[in-house]
Amino acid sequence: MQVTNRTDLFGRRDFIKIGSLGALGVNLPQVLKGTTVGRKPHKDLSIILVWQSGGCGQQDTFDMKPDAPIEYRGEFKPISTNVPGLQICEHLPRTAKVCDKLTVLRSMKSRENNHERAINYLLTGYLPQPAIEFPAIGSVIAKELGPKNGMPPYIAVPNTFPSYGAGFLGGEYNPFISGDPNVTGYKVRDLTLHTDVDFQRLGNRRYLVEQMDKKFRAIEASPEFQALDGCYQRAYDLIASPVAKKAFNIESEPAELRERYGRTPVGQGCLLARRLVESGVRFVTVAKGWLNYDTHADNFNAMKNVLLPEFDPAFATLIEDLGERGMLDTTLVIAMGEFGRTPLVNKDAGRDHHCKAWSVVFAGGGLTGGRVIGETDETATEVTDTPVEPEDLMFTLYSMLGLDLTKEYLTQFGHPVKLVNGGKLIPGLLPKAIS
């Protein structure tokens, strides 16, 4: 018997999934499949993306305009930071104390004002196209650099959001989903066997699959199948891995440190992210949820009472914690959303979508802190100095990771797609040794 079409291929894949680890509810084989390695990074760099879903207002956080008319500047006042001359929002007091570790980019801009399209553009460096689903940065990293220490290379905390995934690279490069580490008794589903399954029974199932695979191998010798077998081996190894179990065991952290981060999904998500990169994960996203910063109405109450009180301790403590552990130089932390908010406050005391100018904050990764790059005009409406677009952001991040910027992929339809869609290094961001 010969395999003659894709239906046969997927039939066997489904059969293996049902007959082996799929019976345990495990989805790890796909997220662990990536093993392709690019050029050696300048340093073994991990990235934590603190995602401000919905678009965070630049003029209410890191690019305040206290001299603008009230209908633009809004209700919040600026405060001084530990960097002379740098002021940020009064509702970010903890972050103000770590600004010497931060680079504030005030000149991000985009061509997309719709949430999903803007997210897709920002995380891929490509304007969305109907015929091609481009891979997000975490999936590219998963493919190019692969797993380390047996950990998934790309993890989403607590869940995913639109345009987060692998696109045409295939589902094996999608992120592993952690779940919410803020819940009592937090456990990761795919690292916990069902109560009626022990490792002896799991081993027996593997033995059964191995025997059945021998029959398939007698009729098929496809490299795709061999790679799939490796996926399941890695999934089995992760289930039994003490490294993985330790990484996700957030309850082993001191109560005082958990309180410093904040007992919120964002706070505990940032703490879990630190544990994950410490264990070998290359790219982690942390998000409160979907469109939380989309404050078309009641912007100032939402920011003052919910969004910034969650973000501030989580982000600041993450920077402090990484620094105290000697991890900040090898971990790049990024805080951003898909766009900013309109400078003019609307009739509902809200701010609407604004892609012409907003702020992105970087920390760690070997970057020099205590800096501001780029400027906006007197109302934070337009970029007036050092404009940075999504193509530039992806070019810069992939350069920091040491990826081959000349590389091309082929889509499932055979179309070539470059790793980077043009772009340039963000001026002044990187140390000379990298740039």
C-alpha positions in Angstrom: 0.0 0.0 0.0 1.3 3.5 -0.9 0.2 6.8 0.5 -1.3 8.6 -2.4 -2.9 11.8 -0.9 -3.0 14.0 2.1 -6.1 12.2 3.5 -3.9 9.2 4.2 -1.3 11.2 5.9 -3.8 12.9 8.3 -5.6 9.7 8.8 -2.5 8.1 10.3 -1.7 11.2 12.3 -5.2 11.1 13.8 -4.9 7.4 14.4 -1.6 7.8 16.3 -3.1 10.7 18.4 -6.1 8.6 19.4 -4.1 5.5 20.0 -1.3 7.0 22.1 -0.9 10.2 24.1 -4.0 11.7 22.6 -5.9 9.4 24.9 -4.5 11.4 27.8 -5.7 14.7 26.4 -2.1 15.8 25.6 -1.6 18.5 22.9 2.1 18.8 23.5 3.5 17.0 20.4 2.6 19.8 18.1 4.0 22.6 20.2 7.2 20.7 20.8 7.8 19.7 17.2 10.0 22.7 16.2 13.7 21.8 16.0 15.0 23.8 13.1 17.9 25.9 14.3 18.9 29.3 12.8 22.1 31.2 13.4 23.5 31.2 16.9 22.0 34.2 18.9 24.3 37.0 20.1 23.3 35.7 23.5 20.9 33.0 24.6 18.0 35.5 24.7 14.5 34.9 25.9 11.6 37.3 25.4 8.6 38.0 27.7 5.8 40.0 26.0 3.5 41.7 28.4 0.5 42.1 26.1 -1.8 45.1 26.6 -4.7 43.8 24.6 -6.9 46.4 23.0 -4.4 49.1 22.8 -3.0 51.1 25.8 -3.2 54.9 25.8 0.2 56.5 25.3 -0.9 59.8 26.9 -2.2 58.0 30.0 1.0 56.0 30.6 4.5 56.7 29.1 3.9 59.8 26.9 2.0 62.2 29.0 1.2 65.7 27.7 0.6 67.8 30.8 0.6 71.1 28.9 -2.0 69.9 26.3 -5.7 71.1 26.7 -7.7 69.1 29.2 -9.7 67.4 26.4 -6.4 65.8 25.3 -4.4 65.3 28.4 -7.2 63.8 30.4 -7.4 63.4 34.2 -4.0 61.9 35.1 -1.0 63.7 36.2 2.7 62.9 35.6 5.1 61.9 38.3 8.9 61.9 38.3 10.8 58.6 38.0 14.3 57.5 39.1 15.6 58.9 35.7 16.1 62.7 35.8 13.7 64.4 33.4 11.6 61.3 32.7 8.0 61.4 33.9 5.2 58.8 33.5 1.7 58.4 34.8 0.9 58.8 38.5 -0.8 55.4 38.5 2.5 53.7 37.7 4.4 54.4 40.9 6.2 51.1 41.0 7.3 51.3 37.4 8.6 54.8 38.1 11.2 53.2 40.4 12.6 50.9 37.7 12.7 53.4 34.8 16.5 53.3 34.9 16.1 49.8 33.5 13.6 50.8 30.8 13.8 52.1 27.3 10.6 53.9 26.4 9.9 54.0 22.6 7.4 56.8 22.1 7.3 56.7 18.3 5.6 53.4 17.4 3.2 53.7 14.5 1.1 51.4 12.3 -1.2 51.3 9.2 -3.9 49.2 10.9 -6.6 50.5 13.2 -8.7 47.3 13.5 -7.8 45.1 16.4 -7.2 41.8 14.8 -5.5 43.2 11.7 -3.3 45.5 13.9 -2.3 42.6 16.1 -1.4 40.5 13.1 0.6 43.3 11.6 2.5 44.1 14.8 3.4 40.5 15.7 4.4 39.4 12.2 5.7 42.5 10.4 3.4 41.8 7.5 0.2 43.6 6.6 -2.6 40.9 6.7 -3.4 39.2 3.4 -6.5 37.1 2.7 -4.5 34.3 1.0 -1.6 34.0 3.6 -1.6 33.7 7.3 1.8 34.9 8.5 3.5 33.4 11.6 3.7 35.5 14.8 7.1 36.1 16.3 6.8 33.4 19.0 6.1 30.8 16.4 9.0 31.9 14.2 11.3 31.7 17.3 9.9 28.2 18.0 10.7 27.0 14.5 14.1 28.7 14.2 15.5 28.0 17.7 13.5 25.0 18.9 13.1 23.7 22.5 15.6 24.1 25.2 15.9 22.0 28.3 12.9 20.0 27.0 10.6 22.9 27.5 8.2 24.2 24.9 9.8 27.1 23.1 6.7 29.3 23.0 4.1 29.5 25.8 1.0 31.7 26.2 -0.1 32.8 29.7 -2.9 32.3 30.5 -4.3 31.9 27.0 -3.9 32.9 23.4 -5.3 35.9 21.4 -5.9 36.4 17.7 -2.9 36.3 15.4 -0.7 34.7 18.1 0.0 31.6 16.1 2.1 29.9 13.5 0.1 30.6 10.4 1.4 28.8 7.4 4.3 27.3 9.5 1.8 24.8 10.9 0.1 24.1 14.2 3.2 22.4 15.7 4.7 25.9 16.2 1.7 27.3 18.0 2.2 28.2 21.7 1.6 25.9 24.6 -1.3 27.2 26.7 -0.5 27.5 30.4 -3.9 28.4 31.8 -4.4 31.0 34.6 -1.7 30.7 37.3 -3.7 32.9 39.6 -6.3 30.3 40.3 -6.2 28.3 43.5 -4.5 25.0 43.1 -3.2 25.9 39.7 -2.1 22.9 37.5 -1.2 22.7 33.9 -3.6 20.3 32.2 -1.1 18.7 29.9 1.5 17.9 32.5 -1.0 16.1 34.8 -2.1 12.5 34.0 -5.7 11.6 34.6 -6.3 10.1 38.0 -6.8 6.6 36.6 -3.6 6.7 34.5 -0.1 6.1 35.9 3.2 5.9 34.1 3.0 2.1 33.9 -0.2 2.4 31.9 1.2 5.2 29.9 4.3 3.0 29.1 2.0 0.2 28.0 0.2 2.5 25.7 3.5 3.6 24.2 4.4 0.0 23.7 1.2 -0.7 21.9 1.7 2.3 19.6 5.3 1.2 19.0 4.1 -2.2 17.9 1.5 -0.7 15.6 4.1 1.8 14.2 6.2 -1.1 13.2 3.5 -2.2 10.8 3.1 1.3 9.4 6.9 1.6 9.0 6.8 -1.5 6.9 4.7 0.3 4.3 5.8 4.0 4.9 9.2 5.5 5.4 8.2 9.2 5.2 10.4 11.7 7.1 7.2 13.4 8.1 6.1 10.3 10.0 9.5 10.0 11.6 9.4 13.6 12.8 5.9 13.0 14.2 7.2 10.0 16.2 9.8 12.4 17.7 7.1 14.8 18.7 5.3 12.1 20.8 8.6 11.1 22.3 9.2 14.7 23.5 5.6 15.0 24.7 6.1 11.8 26.8 9.4 13.2 28.1 7.7 16.5 29.1 5.0 14.8 31.0 7.6 13.0 33.1 10.0 16.0 33.2 11.0 17.3 36.6 12.1 20.5 34.9 8.6 21.2 33.5 6.9 20.3 36.8 9.2 22.6 38.7 8.7 25.4 36.2 5.0 25.4 36.4 4.9 25.0 40.2 4.2 28.6 41.0 2.9 27.8 44.4 6.5 27.0 45.5 7.2 30.7 45.3 7.4 32.7 48.6 4.0 34.3 49.5 5.8 37.7 49.8 7.1 37.6 46.2 3.6 36.5 44.9 2.1 39.5 46.7 4.7 41.8 45.2 3.7 40.7 41.7 0.1 41.0 42.6 -2.5 38.3 43.0 -4.0 38.9 39.6 -3.8 37.1 36.3 -1.3 39.6 35.1 0.8 39.5 38.3 0.9 35.8 38.6 1.3 35.5 34.8 4.5 37.6 34.9 5.8 35.5 37.8 5.1 32.3 35.9 6.8 33.9 32.8 9.9 34.4 34.9 9.9 30.8 36.0 9.4 29.6 32.5 12.3 31.5 30.9 14.4 30.4 33.9 13.7 26.9 32.8 14.4 27.3 29.1 11.3 28.7 27.4 12.3 31.2 24.7 9.2 33.3 24.2 6.3 33.9 26.7 3.3 36.1 26.2 1.4 37.4 29.3 -2.0 38.9 28.7 -4.9 39.9 31.0 -7.4 38.9 28.4 -9.0 40.0 25.2 -9.4 43.8 24.5 -9.1 44.9 28.2 -7.4 48.1 27.2 -10.1 48.9 24.6 -11.5 51.8 26.6 -13.9 53.5 24.2 -15.9 54.6 27.3 -15.0 55.4 30.9 -11.3 55.2 30.1 -9.9 56.9 33.2 -11.9 54.8 35.8 -10.8 51.6 34.0 -7.2 52.6 33.8 -7.0 54.0 37.3 -8.9 51.3 39.2 -8.2 48.1 37.2 -5.7 48.1 34.4 -2.8 50.1 35.7 -3.0 48.8 39.3 -2.6 45.3 37.8 0.1 46.2 35.3 2.2 48.4 37.5 3.3 45.9 40.3 3.4 43.0 37.8 5.7 44.7 35.3 7.9 46.5 37.9 8.4 43.4 40.0 9.2 41.3 36.9 12.0 43.7 36.1 13.3 43.7 39.7 13.0 39.9 40.0 14.9 39.3 36.8 17.6 41.7 37.9 17.9 40.2 41.3 18.4 36.7 39.7 20.9 37.9 37.2 18.5 37.1 34.3 17.7 40.6 33.0 20.6 40.7 30.6 19.4 37.5 28.9 15.7 38.3 29.1 14.1 41.0 27.0 10.8 42.2 28.4 8.4 44.1 26.2 5.2 45.9 27.2 2.9 46.9 24.3 -0.5 46.6 22.7 -1.6 46.6 19.0 -2.0 50.4 18.9 -2.6 53.5 21.1 -5.6 55.5 22.0 -6.9 58.8 20.5 -5.5 61.9 22.1 -8.9 63.6 22.1 -11.2 62.2 24.8 -14.6 61.2 23.3 -18.1 62.1 24.6 -18.2 58.9 26.6 -15.0 59.8 28.6 -13.2 57.2 26.5 -10.4 57.0 24.0 -10.7 55.3 20.6 -8.3 53.4 18.4 -5.2 55.3 17.3 -2.5 53.7 15.2 -0.5 56.8 14.3 1.5 57.0 17.5 1.9 55.0 20.7 4.5 53.8 23.2 6.4 50.5 23.5 8.5 49.8 26.6 11.6 47.5 26.6 13.7 46.3 29.5 16.6 43.9 29.7 18.1 41.9 26.8 21.4 43.8 27.1 19.7 47.2 26.3 20.8 50.3 28.1 18.1 51.6 30.4 16.9 55.0 31.5 16.2 56.2 27.9 13.5 57.6 25.7 13.6 57.0 22.0 11.3 59.0 19.6 8.9 61.8 20.1 5.3 62.7 19.4 3.7 66.1 18.9 2.1 68.2 21.7 -1.0 66.0 21.9 0.6 62.6 21.2 -1.2 62.5 17.9 1.6 62.1 15.4 5.2 60.9 15.6 7.6 63.7 15.1 11.0 61.9 15.6 12.3 58.4 14.9 9.2 56.7 13.5 9.1 52.9 14.1 6.8 50.5 12.2 6.0 46.8 12.8 8.5 45.8 10.1 11.3 47.6 12.0 10.3 46.0 15.3 10.5 42.5 13.8 13.8 43.2 12.1 15.2 44.5 15.4 14.0 41.6 17.5 15.1 38.9 15.0 18.5 40.7 14.8 18.8 40.5 18.6 18.1 36.8 18.5 20.7 36.2 15.8 18.3 34.8 13.2 19.2 34.7 9.5 17.4 37.7 8.2 17.8 36.5 4.6 15.9 33.3 5.2 12.8 32.5 3.2 10.0 30.1 4.0 7.6 28.4 1.6 3.9 28.5 2.4 1.7 25.4 2.0 1.1 26.6 -1.5 4.7 27.0 -2.4 4.9 30.8 -2.2 8.2 32.2 -0.8 7.9 34.4 2.2 10.9 36.2 3.7 11.6 35.9 7.5 11.6 39.7 7.6 9.4 42.0 5.5 12.0 44.7 5.0 12.4 46.9 8.0 15.5 48.3 9.8 17.0 48.4 13.2 15.3 50.7 15.6 17.7 53.7 15.8 19.6 53.9 19.0 17.9 50.9 20.7 20.6 48.2 20.4 24.1 48.1 21.8 26.8 48.5 19.2 27.9 44.9 19.7 24.5 43.8 18.3 23.7 46.5 15.9 
